[in-house]
Amino acid sequence: MKLYAQIGHGLGDKVNKGLSENLIDGAIFSPKDLQKSTMIEKISGMRNDFSDAEILIDPQFYVSLYSSSPEINVGKIFDWDYFKSYRKGQLELNEAIDKVLNEYFQEIVEFKTTGVISPNIYISQSFDSREAVIAKNFIRQAKKIYDSIGDTRPLYTSLIVSRETLQDRREFEEFINDITLLDNPPDGFYLIVASRSTEALSDIYHTDVVANWMFLNLSLSINGFQVINGYSDLLTPFLGVAGGTAGATGWFSNLRMFSMDRFYPASGGRVPIIRYLSKSLLNRVTFSEKDAISQFVPAVINGLSHDADYNPEPERSEEILQSWEAIGSLNNELEDDDIEEGLNKSKILIQQAEQIYSEIASSGIQLDKKSRNDHVQPLLEGLRQFKERAEL
């Protein structure tokens, strides 16, 4: 399972450091956060300095249906010629979809990316909806329009769905059947599962969401598609077990979990606390919690090189390097050619997290809300449900 940087505001030299240390395999840029000319320059520089890195751009076209609202902040996306505000009714016409795709593919030619992600809209509620019909048409038309441009880089079609969309099993399976039986299929999919808020961890760490996100990776991969999971953060290793090609995460909460509130102005508040990603907890804990817990439960420390950054408290730019290192290590631990063996490893890992949380509770340490074990049971049950659905 590969790991990419999900790039947003505050790029700095984080990604270059991650690539130079082989903590990540590539990066996914977003038009919202960088001017077009700046992005061209940054991508060219990365390709020159890191020839093996995989560099992609998320078109973020999914915000086009909302961009006419005065409350929406689309940042620099209007630098791009292809991006305009649309209504659903306009995009029900194949001619409009073809126009969007053609304009985007013509524009992406000047970027030295290793692959191309095609635009699509966001399916916000149901696979049985106008949005889903439009999204399928974007997927169906993408390869034909792309081939007409003459570009030979791999093509990944966007599929952006809400966590609610994954809840109906019948609709889910009908949609998957439609997009895996294409006459002119892409090389893969760029898959995003959205929560209601970038702070709503329970939206993603939910039994059905975990199971169905994994099942979506399995269904697409066994049909020959590569699957790049955007904003997958700590679910990345489990999606890899299910057949995913890559996952991605970044340095802010809105780069670790996707929500459309990423395009609304921030409401302010205090600067986020620096956290340490513990492999054994499958979670991040605060700097002070890490030190307190490790006195009683040494297993919370990963034993990796970037642990040294946390003595004393690290710079904020170093926090993401520790996260990438920990997730990459989990990817390597769970990776297995035999999916059943990978699932067994995953189950043991989650059960170990459950046990360590019990040891922390016995020590009397009170954890911050985000540091607690609310994710453990949904992960374990999601794994069981996925295994049942996949008949493994």
C-alpha positions in Angstrom: 0.0 0.0 0.0 1.5 3.3 -1.0 1.1 6.5 1.0 0.7 10.0 -0.5 0.8 13.4 1.0 -2.6 15.1 0.8 -1.5 18.7 0.1 -3.4 21.7 1.4 -2.6 25.1 2.9 0.8 25.4 4.6 2.9 23.3 2.1 6.3 24.5 3.2 9.0 21.8 2.7 7.0 19.0 4.5 6.4 17.0 1.4 10.0 17.3 0.1 11.2 16.1 3.5 8.8 13.2 3.4 9.9 12.2 -0.1 13.6 12.6 0.7 13.2 10.2 3.7 11.0 7.8 1.7 8.2 8.2 4.2 5.7 8.8 1.3 5.5 7.7 -2.2 4.0 10.8 -3.8 1.6 13.7 -3.3 -1.9 14.9 -4.3 -2.1 18.6 -4.9 -5.3 20.6 -4.5 -6.2 23.7 -6.7 -7.9 25.4 -3.8 -4.7 26.0 -1.9 -2.1 27.0 -4.5 -2.2 29.4 -7.4 -2.0 27.6 -10.7 1.4 29.0 -11.6 2.8 28.1 -8.2 1.5 24.6 -8.5 3.2 24.1 -11.9 6.4 25.3 -10.4 6.1 23.1 -7.3 5.2 20.0 -9.3 8.1 20.5 -11.8 10.5 20.9 -8.9 9.3 17.7 -7.2 9.5 15.7 -10.4 13.1 17.0 -10.9 14.2 16.2 -7.3 12.3 13.0 -6.8 12.0 11.2 -10.2 10.2 8.1 -8.6 7.5 10.2 -6.8 3.9 9.9 -8.0 2.4 13.3 -8.3 -1.4 13.9 -8.9 -3.9 16.8 -8.8 -7.3 16.4 -7.3 -9.4 18.7 -9.6 -11.9 19.5 -6.8 -14.6 19.9 -9.3 -17.0 18.5 -6.7 -17.3 22.0 -5.2 -18.7 23.5 -8.4 -22.3 22.7 -7.5 -21.8 24.8 -4.3 -19.4 27.5 -5.5 -22.1 30.1 -6.2 -22.8 30.4 -2.5 -21.3 33.5 -0.9 -20.3 31.3 2.1 -18.1 29.0 0.0 -14.4 29.6 -0.2 -13.0 27.9 -3.3 -9.6 29.6 -2.9 -7.5 29.5 -6.1 -9.7 27.1 -8.1 -11.1 29.8 -10.3 -7.5 30.2 -11.7 -8.4 27.2 -13.8 -10.3 27.6 -17.0 -12.4 24.4 -16.6 -13.8 25.4 -13.2 -17.2 27.2 -13.2 -20.3 27.1 -11.1 -22.9 24.6 -12.2 -26.4 23.5 -11.4 -27.3 19.8 -11.3 -29.7 20.4 -14.3 -26.8 21.6 -16.4 -24.7 18.6 -15.7 -27.5 16.2 -16.6 -26.5 16.9 -20.2 -23.7 14.8 -21.7 -22.5 17.7 -23.7 -21.8 19.7 -20.5 -19.9 16.8 -19.0 -17.9 16.3 -22.1 -17.1 20.1 -22.1 -15.9 20.0 -18.5 -13.7 16.9 -19.1 -12.3 18.2 -22.4 -11.3 21.6 -20.9 -9.7 19.9 -17.8 -7.7 17.4 -19.8 -6.5 20.2 -22.2 -5.4 22.2 -19.1 -3.7 19.4 -17.2 -1.3 18.8 -20.1 1.0 21.6 -18.8 1.4 19.9 -15.5 4.2 17.3 -15.1 2.0 14.9 -13.0 2.6 11.2 -13.3 -1.1 10.5 -13.7 -4.4 12.4 -14.2 -7.4 12.4 -12.0 -10.6 13.3 -13.9 -13.3 15.7 -12.5 -16.5 14.5 -11.0 -19.3 15.7 -8.6 -20.0 14.8 -5.0 -22.7 12.2 -4.3 -24.0 13.6 -1.1 -26.9 11.3 0.0 -27.6 8.2 -2.1 -26.5 6.1 -5.0 -30.1 6.3 -6.2 -30.1 10.0 -7.0 -29.6 12.6 -9.7 -26.1 13.1 -8.4 -25.2 9.5 -8.8 -26.5 9.5 -12.4 -24.3 12.5 -13.2 -21.3 11.0 -11.4 -21.7 7.8 -13.4 -21.8 9.8 -16.6 -18.6 11.6 -15.7 -17.0 8.2 -15.1 -18.3 6.7 -18.4 -17.2 9.6 -20.5 -13.8 10.3 -18.9 -11.6 7.7 -20.8 -13.1 8.5 -24.2 -12.5 12.2 -23.8 -9.1 11.6 -22.3 -8.0 9.4 -25.2 -9.0 12.1 -27.7 -6.5 14.4 -26.1 -3.7 11.9 -26.8 -2.3 11.9 -23.3 -0.8 8.6 -22.2 -0.5 9.0 -18.4 -2.7 6.7 -16.3 -6.2 8.0 -15.8 -8.0 7.9 -12.5 -11.7 8.9 -12.4 -12.9 10.6 -9.2 -15.5 9.0 -7.1 -16.5 11.2 -4.1 -19.3 9.9 -1.9 -20.7 10.8 1.5 -20.6 8.2 4.3 -24.4 8.2 4.2 -24.2 7.0 0.6 -22.5 3.8 1.6 -25.3 2.8 4.0 -27.7 1.2 1.5 -26.3 -2.1 0.5 -28.6 -2.7 -2.5 -27.9 0.8 -4.0 -24.2 0.4 -3.3 -23.9 -2.9 -5.2 -25.9 -1.7 -8.2 -23.7 1.3 -8.5 -20.5 -0.8 -8.3 -21.8 -3.1 -11.0 -22.4 -0.1 -13.2 -19.0 1.4 -12.9 -17.1 -1.9 -13.1 -18.7 -2.9 -16.4 -17.6 0.1 -18.5 -16.9 -0.2 -22.2 -14.0 2.1 -22.0 -12.7 1.9 -18.4 -10.1 4.2 -16.8 -6.9 2.8 -15.2 -8.3 3.4 -11.7 -10.3 5.5 -9.3 -9.5 8.3 -6.9 -11.9 7.5 -4.1 -13.0 9.9 -1.3 -15.5 9.1 1.5 -16.8 12.2 3.1 -17.9 12.9 6.6 -20.3 15.6 7.8 -17.4 17.5 9.4 -13.6 17.2 9.5 -14.0 16.8 13.3 -16.7 14.1 13.2 -14.4 11.0 13.7 -17.4 8.9 14.4 -18.7 9.4 10.9 -15.7 7.6 9.4 -15.0 5.2 12.4 -18.4 3.7 11.9 -18.9 -0.1 11.3 -20.8 0.3 8.0 -18.4 2.9 6.7 -15.3 0.9 7.5 -16.8 -2.2 6.0 -18.1 -0.6 2.8 -15.0 1.6 2.2 -13.0 -1.6 2.3 -15.5 -3.5 0.2 -15.4 -0.7 -2.4 -11.6 -1.1 -2.6 -12.0 -4.9 -3.0 -14.7 -4.6 -5.7 -12.7 -2.2 -7.8 -9.4 -3.9 -7.3 -10.6 -7.4 -8.3 -12.1 -5.8 -11.5 -8.6 -4.6 -12.4 -8.7 -1.0 -11.2 -6.1 0.7 -9.1 -7.7 2.5 -6.1 -6.2 5.7 -4.7 -7.9 6.6 -1.4 -7.9 10.3 -0.7 -8.1 11.6 2.9 -7.8 8.0 4.3 -5.3 8.7 7.1 -5.3 5.8 9.7 -7.7 3.7 7.6 -5.0 3.5 4.9 -3.4 0.2 6.1 -6.8 -1.6 6.3 -7.9 -0.3 2.8 -4.6 -1.7 1.6 -5.5 -5.1 3.0 -8.7 -4.9 1.0 -6.9 -4.3 -2.3 -6.3 -0.5 -2.3 -3.3 0.8 -4.2 -2.6 4.0 -2.1 -3.9 6.1 0.7 -3.3 9.8 1.6 -3.1 12.1 4.5 -1.9 15.5 5.4 -1.0 17.8 8.3 -4.3 19.4 9.2 -7.6 17.6 10.3 -9.2 18.7 7.0 -6.4 16.9 5.1 -6.9 13.7 7.1 -10.7 13.4 6.8 -12.7 14.9 4.0 -15.7 17.1 4.4 -17.3 19.8 2.3 -16.7 22.1 5.2 -13.1 22.2 3.9 -14.5 24.9 1.6 -16.2 27.0 4.3 -14.3 29.8 6.1 -12.6 28.6 9.3 -14.5 29.7 12.4 -11.3 30.4 14.3 -10.4 28.8 17.6 -7.1 27.7 19.2 -4.2 26.2 17.3 -4.5 22.4 17.3 -2.4 20.5 19.9 0.6 18.6 18.5 -0.1 14.9 18.7 1.8 11.7 18.4 0.5 8.8 16.2 0.8 5.6 18.2 0.7 2.5 16.0 -0.4 0.3 19.0 -3.3 2.6 19.7 -4.2 3.2 16.1 -4.7 6.8 17.2 -3.0 10.1 18.0 -2.4 11.2 21.5 -1.2 14.5 22.8 2.5 15.1 23.5 1.9 15.1 27.3 -0.3 12.0 27.1 2.4 10.2 25.2 4.9 10.9 27.9 2.5 10.0 30.7 1.2 6.8 29.1 4.7 5.5 28.1 5.7 5.4 31.8 3.1 2.7 32.4 2.6 1.2 28.9 5.8 1.4 26.9 4.1 -0.2 23.9 2.5 3.1 22.9 5.9 4.2 21.6 6.5 3.1 18.0 10.2 2.6 18.1 10.7 4.5 14.8 13.2 7.2 13.9 10.8 10.2 14.2 10.1 9.3 17.9 13.2 11.3 18.6 11.4 14.5 17.4 9.2 14.3 20.5 11.9 14.9 23.0 11.2 17.7 23.7 8.0 18.7 21.9 8.5 18.8 18.1 8.0 21.6 15.7 4.6 21.5 14.0 6.2 20.7 10.6 7.8 17.6 12.1 4.4 16.2 13.4 3.4 15.1 9.9 6.7 13.3 9.3 6.0 11.2 12.4 2.5 10.5 11.2 3.6 9.4 7.7 6.3 7.2 9.2 3.9 5.5 11.5 1.2 4.9 8.8 3.8 3.6 6.4 5.1 1.2 9.0 1.5 -0.1 9.6 1.1 -0.5 5.8 4.2 -2.7 5.7 3.1 -4.7 8.7 -0.4 -5.5 7.3 0.6 -6.0 3.7 0.1 -9.5 2.5 -0.6 -11.2 -0.8 -3.2 -13.4 1.0 -6.2 -11.1 1.9 -7.3 -13.5 4.7 -3.9 -13.4 6.3 -4.0 -9.6 6.0 -7.3 -9.5 7.7 -6.1 -11.8 10.5 -3.1 -9.4 11.1 -5.6 -6.5 11.1 -7.8 -8.2 13.7 -4.8 -8.9 16.0 -3.6 -5.3 15.7 -7.0 -3.9 16.6 -7.4 -6.3 19.5 -4.0 -5.3 20.8 -5.1 -1.7 20.7 -8.2 -2.6 22.7 -5.9 -4.4 25.3 -3.5 -1.4 25.6 -6.4 1.0 26.1 -7.5 -1.2 29.0 -4.0 -1.0 30.5 -4.2 2.8 30.2 -7.5 2.9 31.9 -6.1 0.7 34.7 -3.3 3.1 35.2 -5.8 5.9 36.0 -4.7 8.2 33.1 -7.5 10.3 31.8 -7.3 10.8 28.0 -8.4 13.7 25.9 -11.6 13.1 24.0 -9.8 12.6 20.6 -7.2 10.2 22.2 -9.8 7.7 23.5 -10.8 4.3 22.2 -14.0 5.2 20.5 -12.6 4.0 17.1 -11.6 0.5 18.3 -14.9 -1.3 18.3 -16.1 0.2 15.0 -12.8 -0.9 13.4 -13.1 -4.4 14.7 -16.8 -4.8 13.8 -16.2 -3.1 10.4 -13.5 -5.7 9.7 -15.8 -8.5 10.7 -18.6 -7.1 8.5 -16.3 -6.7 5.5 -15.1 -10.2 5.8 -18.7 -11.5 5.9 -19.7 -9.4 2.9 -16.6 -10.4 0.9 -17.3 -14.1 1.9 -13.8 -14.6 3.2 
